[in-house]
Amino acid sequence: MDRRLGVCRLEVTGDGAPIREHARPEPSSGDSAAQHWHCHWHCSTTLLVLDDSLKQILRTPGLILWLTGAGVSAESGIPTFRGKEGYWQVGSRHYQPEEMATWAAFQEMPDEVWAWYLYRRSVCRGAEPNVAHRALAKAEERGGDLFLLVTQNVDGLHLRAGNTLDRTYQIHGNIDFMRCSRECLPAPVPLPEGIDLVWNKGRPVTERELQALKCPSCGTMTRPHVLWFDESYDEANFRFQSAIDAAQQASLVVVVGTSGGTSLPMHLGTIAAQRGVPMVVINPEPNPFSALVTRSGNGAFLSGAAGQWLPEIVDALPSA
């Protein structure tokens, strides 16, 4: 039996009777202070009880920066769109998501790119915020101005769960919004009400819908408000500098459900680690963020799902 840092597991049967309480093992000479452990006992229900070392980290005064990735949305049933569910057929050719989600593709076939994104939006709108989203909305209620969420997810589920736009930096955009392809608008605008929320895969965009998707200011075609693979972060659309400023000011960083495969989130984590800021990482598998914790020895890696850990984490936070 081994265990993870900062957590006691009290295992119970279906009627609530405890069957075993695991004591925290003494670390061996090869253990890092930030190493994680896994328990191999099986039971009907597992209650996760944060130990004093992790509670102390969570009581760090100051701004808490929360960083979320696709793992949080996956628990609502939203796919990554990088597998077969993301392919899009144009004529006889199948395009991969990495080909569709580009400015180059939009310039070549804007109608098809819009149809693909409206299908993706339909999938996102068919999902509901899960327990992890609701926990983060509760964290904002408790933290106020000491709460800031940076999300890589474009599905808008954090906002639908109750997080506010002012304290939620959507660094990859939001699929419910569009912006002028010539950038004449001061900010993205919501998709018009005439665009169906249910959009079957392969459905084309009609002429009426294309007219509705034109810029309300200059009349040119709008584009989905998302960061494409052949584009760069900026402040105006994706809060690039604001996210960096937050990492430079945060007293604690909590990273949830991300593989660490995109540049800005990893940059934020690196900034925090270099400043000596404690980091709590929640993910089913080790990732580059958990490696930062291991190297610094400052924080904890909790292996598991976002919905499994976030309610306990948020309940342990002090109120602002």
C-alpha positions in Angstrom: 0.0 0.0 0.0 1.3 3.4 -0.9 -0.2 6.9 -0.6 -0.1 10.4 -2.0 1.0 13.6 -0.3 -1.5 15.5 1.8 -4.4 13.0 1.7 -5.9 10.5 4.0 -8.3 7.9 2.6 -11.1 6.7 4.8 -12.8 3.9 3.0 -16.4 3.0 3.8 -19.0 0.5 2.7 -22.3 1.5 1.1 -24.0 1.9 4.4 -21.4 4.3 5.6 -19.5 1.9 8.0 -15.7 2.4 7.9 -13.7 -0.6 6.9 -10.1 0.7 7.0 -8.2 3.9 7.7 -4.8 4.2 6.2 -2.0 5.8 8.1 0.5 8.0 6.3 3.7 6.0 5.6 7.1 7.3 6.5 8.9 8.5 3.3 11.8 6.4 2.3 15.2 7.9 1.6 14.3 8.2 -2.1 11.0 9.9 -1.5 10.5 13.6 -2.4 8.5 15.8 -0.2 6.2 16.4 -3.1 5.9 12.8 -4.2 2.5 11.3 -4.6 1.2 7.9 -3.5 -1.7 5.6 -4.7 -3.8 3.4 -2.5 -4.7 0.0 -3.9 -7.5 -0.9 -1.5 -10.9 -1.2 -3.1 -14.3 -0.3 -1.6 -17.8 1.0 -2.3 -17.0 4.6 -1.5 -13.9 6.6 -0.7 -14.0 9.8 1.3 -11.0 12.0 0.7 -9.8 13.8 3.8 -7.1 16.4 3.2 -4.3 16.3 5.8 -2.8 19.2 7.7 0.1 19.8 5.3 -2.1 20.3 2.3 -4.6 22.4 4.3 -1.7 24.6 5.3 -0.9 25.2 1.7 -4.5 26.0 0.9 -4.5 28.6 3.7 -1.7 30.6 1.9 -2.9 34.2 2.0 -3.2 36.2 -1.2 -4.4 35.6 -4.8 -5.2 32.0 -5.8 -4.7 31.3 -9.5 -6.7 28.4 -10.8 -5.7 26.9 -14.2 -8.0 24.5 -15.9 -7.8 22.3 -19.0 -9.7 19.8 -21.0 -9.8 17.2 -18.2 -12.4 19.3 -16.4 -14.7 19.4 -19.5 -14.2 15.7 -20.2 -16.0 15.0 -17.0 -19.0 16.7 -18.6 -18.7 14.4 -21.6 -17.0 16.9 -23.9 -14.4 15.2 -26.2 -11.1 16.8 -27.1 -12.1 16.8 -30.8 -8.6 15.5 -31.6 -9.8 11.9 -32.2 -12.3 10.6 -34.8 -15.1 12.7 -33.3 -13.2 15.8 -34.6 -12.8 14.8 -38.2 -14.7 16.9 -40.8 -15.5 15.9 -44.3 -15.3 18.4 -47.2 -16.2 16.7 -50.4 -14.2 13.4 -50.5 -11.5 14.7 -48.1 -11.4 14.2 -44.3 -9.8 17.0 -42.5 -8.2 16.6 -39.1 -9.0 19.1 -36.3 -5.4 20.6 -36.6 -6.2 21.4 -40.2 -9.7 22.9 -39.5 -8.7 25.0 -36.6 -6.5 27.4 -38.5 -6.7 30.9 -40.0 -5.4 29.4 -43.2 -8.4 27.0 -43.4 -10.8 29.8 -42.6 -9.5 31.9 -45.4 -9.8 29.0 -47.9 -13.2 27.6 -46.8 -14.9 29.9 -44.2 -18.3 28.2 -44.6 -16.9 24.8 -43.7 -14.9 26.1 -40.8 -18.0 27.7 -39.4 -20.1 24.5 -39.9 -17.5 22.5 -38.0 -17.4 25.0 -35.1 -21.2 25.1 -35.0 -21.2 21.3 -34.6 -18.6 21.6 -31.9 -20.7 24.3 -30.2 -23.7 22.0 -30.3 -21.7 19.3 -28.5 -20.6 21.8 -25.8 -24.1 23.1 -25.4 -25.4 19.6 -24.9 -23.2 19.2 -21.9 -23.8 20.6 -18.4 -21.4 22.0 -15.8 -20.1 19.2 -13.5 -19.2 19.1 -9.8 -15.7 20.5 -10.6 -17.2 23.5 -12.4 -19.6 24.1 -9.5 -16.8 23.9 -7.0 -14.8 26.6 -8.9 -17.9 28.8 -8.9 -18.1 28.3 -5.2 -14.4 29.2 -4.9 -15.0 32.5 -6.6 -17.9 33.3 -4.3 -15.7 32.6 -1.3 -12.5 34.2 -2.7 -13.8 37.3 -4.4 -11.0 39.4 -5.7 -8.5 36.8 -4.4 -9.8 34.4 -7.0 -8.7 34.2 -10.7 -9.4 31.5 -13.1 -7.4 30.9 -16.3 -9.0 28.3 -18.5 -7.9 26.7 -21.7 -11.4 25.4 -22.4 -13.6 27.1 -25.0 -16.9 25.5 -24.0 -18.1 28.2 -21.7 -19.0 25.8 -18.9 -17.2 27.8 -16.2 -19.4 30.8 -17.0 -22.5 28.6 -17.1 -21.6 27.2 -13.7 -21.5 30.7 -12.2 -17.9 32.0 -12.6 -17.8 35.7 -13.7 -16.3 36.9 -16.9 -14.2 39.5 -15.1 -12.4 36.8 -13.1 -12.3 34.2 -15.8 -9.6 34.5 -18.5 -10.6 32.3 -21.4 -7.1 32.2 -23.0 -8.2 30.0 -25.9 -11.5 31.8 -26.5 -15.2 30.9 -26.2 -17.1 28.9 -28.8 -20.3 30.8 -28.0 -18.8 34.0 -29.3 -17.6 35.4 -32.7 -15.6 38.4 -33.7 -15.0 40.3 -36.9 -12.4 38.6 -39.1 -11.0 42.1 -39.9 -10.9 42.8 -36.1 -13.1 46.0 -36.4 -15.1 45.2 -33.3 -13.7 46.2 -29.9 -14.6 42.8 -28.3 -16.1 39.5 -29.3 -19.9 39.3 -29.5 -22.3 36.4 -28.7 -23.4 34.3 -31.7 -26.8 35.5 -32.9 -30.0 33.8 -31.6 -30.9 32.7 -35.1 -28.1 30.1 -35.1 -29.3 26.8 -34.0 -27.9 25.3 -30.7 -28.4 21.8 -32.1 -26.1 21.2 -35.1 -25.6 17.7 -36.5 -22.2 16.6 -37.8 -21.9 17.3 -41.5 -24.7 19.9 -41.6 -23.8 22.8 -43.9 -24.4 26.5 -43.2 -27.2 28.0 -45.1 -27.1 31.4 -46.8 -29.5 32.8 -44.2 -27.1 31.6 -41.4 -24.1 33.0 -43.2 -25.8 36.4 -43.3 -26.5 36.2 -39.6 -22.8 35.4 -39.0 -21.6 38.6 -40.7 -20.0 41.4 -38.6 -22.7 43.7 -37.2 -20.4 46.7 -37.7 -18.7 46.3 -41.1 -20.6 43.4 -42.8 -17.6 41.2 -43.4 -17.7 37.5 -42.3 -17.1 36.9 -38.6 -14.9 34.1 -37.3 -15.3 31.9 -34.2 -13.7 33.4 -31.2 -11.1 30.8 -30.6 -7.3 30.7 -30.7 -6.2 28.7 -33.8 -3.2 26.5 -34.2 -1.5 29.0 -36.6 -2.1 32.1 -34.3 -0.5 33.6 -31.3 -1.8 34.7 -27.9 -2.6 38.4 -27.5 -4.0 40.6 -24.7 -7.0 42.0 -26.6 -8.6 38.6 -27.4 -7.0 36.1 -25.0 -5.8 38.1 -21.9 -2.2 37.1 -22.6 -0.4 39.7 -20.5 -3.1 39.7 -17.8 -2.6 36.0 -17.3 1.2 36.5 -17.0 0.6 39.3 -14.5 -1.6 37.0 -12.4 1.1 34.3 -12.3 3.6 36.9 -11.1 1.2 38.0 -8.3 -0.4 34.7 -7.2 0.4 33.3 -3.8 -0.9 29.8 -4.7 -1.5 28.1 -8.1 -4.0 25.2 -8.5 -3.7 23.3 -11.8 -6.6 21.0 -12.8 -7.1 18.6 -15.7 -4.4 19.7 -18.1 -1.7 17.8 -19.9 0.7 20.8 -20.0 0.8 20.6 -23.8 0.2 24.3 -24.6 2.7 27.1 -24.2 1.0 29.8 -22.1 -0.3 27.6 -19.3 3.1 26.0 -18.9 4.7 29.5 -18.9 2.3 30.5 -16.1 3.3 27.4 -14.1 7.0 28.0 -14.7 6.7 31.6 -13.5 5.0 30.5 -10.3 7.5 27.8 -9.7 10.4 30.2 -10.2 8.9 32.5 -7.7 8.7 29.7 -5.1 4.9 29.8 -5.1 3.2 26.5 -3.9 1.4 24.6 -6.6 -1.4 22.0 -6.2 -1.8 19.8 -9.3 -4.8 17.6 -9.9 -4.7 15.2 -12.9 -5.2 11.5 -13.5 -1.6 11.1 -14.6 1.7 12.9 -13.8 2.3 15.9 -16.2 4.8 18.7 -16.6 3.1 20.7 -13.8 3.5 17.8 -11.4 7.2 17.6 -12.5 7.5 21.3 -11.4 6.1 20.3 -8.0 8.5 17.4 -7.7 11.5 19.6 -8.5 10.6 22.4 -6.2 9.2 20.3 -3.4 6.6 23.0 -2.9 3.1 21.7 -3.2 1.3 18.5 -4.0 0.2 16.3 -6.9 -3.2 14.7 -6.4 -3.8 11.9 -8.9 -7.4 11.7 -9.9 -10.3 13.4 -11.5 -11.2 17.1 -11.0 -14.6 16.3 -9.6 -13.0 14.0 -7.1 -10.7 16.6 -5.6 -12.0 20.1 -6.2 -15.0 20.0 -3.8 -12.6 19.0 -1.0 -10.0 21.6 -2.0 -12.5 24.4 -2.2 -14.1 23.5 1.2 -10.7 23.8 2.8 -10.1 27.3 1.6 -10.4 30.3 3.9 -13.1 32.9 3.1 -11.9 36.2 1.8 
